[in-house]
Amino acid sequence: MGGKINMNDPIISIIIPCYNHGHFILDALGSISVPENIKYEIIIVDDGSTDSNTVEVLNDLKNKGYFVYRQENKGLSGARNTAINLAKGKYILPLDCDNKLLPNYIPYAVNFLEENSEYSIVYGKANFFGDKTGPKPIKPYSVQELMTWNFIDACAIYRKTSWAAIGGYDESKTMRMGVEDWEYWLHLTFYGFKFHFYNETAFLYRLTGTSMVDKDTSPNFQILRNYIENKHSYYLNFDAPAEFYINKFKASPLVFIAKLILSTYFPNFYEKQIEKKRLKRF
């Protein structure tokens, strides 16, 4: 962890909601490595944990100087909102207590946001660890794709002002079923906030038997999707992405198919061609 746990006038606040995951949180904390020139704070919110081991671990962390805030269970959105309300940092990094950060991520994101005021959110790639290994499906930003599925993990770094502008994470009963991150990213998108994709591995995502990576396969997904569509009906039409890609195909079928193959099976080559301006993104 290095350095002080909480510094005066932090530029970034690392927020860690915890509900009965005390057996993982030490790994998450141990992964936090921040250069000395970047002031930071760590805020842990115990979201009404009922597991005695978690309570004991969090008590021990509090005794060691960590800031641990306890509240009745409000769900993930409520725990994040509580932490961000307490946060002093200009930038926010939500870290799930069972995941791990990589050391390159925070300095890159902070420097990028400091130098590019038109952007509000930075997110990067991730790798699975635990019961499964390999890359987590995270892609360069596309509003059309974001309307179809959530490819941006919660572990993004963003300006606190953008969170405040949309009223934070949705704490409704429906959103407690899941996909609160998807709704949050869509909400920021519709407010006009810009996303930047960091094309490097930024963190490690722990996968266990109870993980919910593919939330769109859950029986509640249609309820959640309907809720999001109704909430953002002025902006959101789930048929629009399909129409977007159909029109792209009609305009140039061969080019569309070639891009689809490259982006799906040769993503690194595809991204390099875009960087060299030999191809345009969908």
Secondary structure, 3 states (H helix, E strand, C coil): CCCCCCCCCCCEEEEEEECCCHHHHHHHHHCCCCCCCCCEEEEEEEECCCCHHHHHHHHHHHHCCCEEEEECCCHHHHHHHHHHHHCCCCEEEECCCCCEECCCHHHHHHHHHHHCCCEEEEEEEEEEEECCCEECCCCCCCHHHHCCCCCCCCCCEEEHHHHHHCCCCCCCCHHHHCCHHHHHHHHHHHCCCEEEEEEEEEEEEEECCCCCCCHHHCCCHHHHHHHHHHHCCCCCCCCHHHHHHHHHHHHCHHHHHHHHHHHHHCHHHHHHHHHCCCCCCC
